[in-house]
Amino acid sequence: MFFKMTKNQLERKLKILKAAAVSFATFGFHISDIDNIAKNAGVGKGTLYRYFQNKEDLFFESVKYCMDDMYDKIGKKLENISYEDFVGVLFDAHMDYYREHEDTYMLVTNAILQMPKNSINFFHELHKEKMKIILDKLQSGVKAGILKNVDLEVLVKMLNLVSQSFCLTKDISPEADDYVRVKETFVNVFNYGLLK
């Protein structure tokens, strides 16, 4: 939509995005059905197409909506923490978000596997934009002389992937010994290998 939306229109669009996110997370891009998404959002198929050009557009918008929500909430938890606590809080922020929003988390972490091949760059650019919150925090630590100057983009990707891996391993909960051991190991590697 290229015009200013009313409050009702914004709420309707949000319902569609949420229904689409659940569908895409559950069934994937190819199997998700526009009719079912519209039905689950409580709108007609024609109404859905007033907001989104096609299924691909709806997929991109729902991934973006979910990524915005997820990384905004994770980023807020990282804002005012010490660098010694950074990795532990990042792990816990991922786990907390996963436990509260499993569908959203699954869509964000698996989006690249579902999206049409000609659109993978969209996801990479969006992901890079969202990782900037974490990257900026680490760059501030380097500038302040608290952290060693390493390839922070690679470090952020590694931390994010490990955090996601634990959330997606269904048999590991935040209370499980394995989760605690892995989290503490990464905290120690980060703190002793990166902190000055």
Protein Blocks (a to p, Z undefined) as FASTA:
>chain_A
ZZdcdfklmmmmmmmmmmmmmmmmmnommlpcfklmmmmnopafklmmmmpmblmlmmmm
mmmmmmmmmmmmmmmmmmmgcfklmmmmmmmmmmmmmmmmmmlmmmmmmmmmmpcfklmm
mmmmmmmmmmmmmmmmmmmmmmnomaccddfklmmmmmmmmmmmmmmmmkbcfkbmklmm
mmmmmmmmmmmmmpZZ
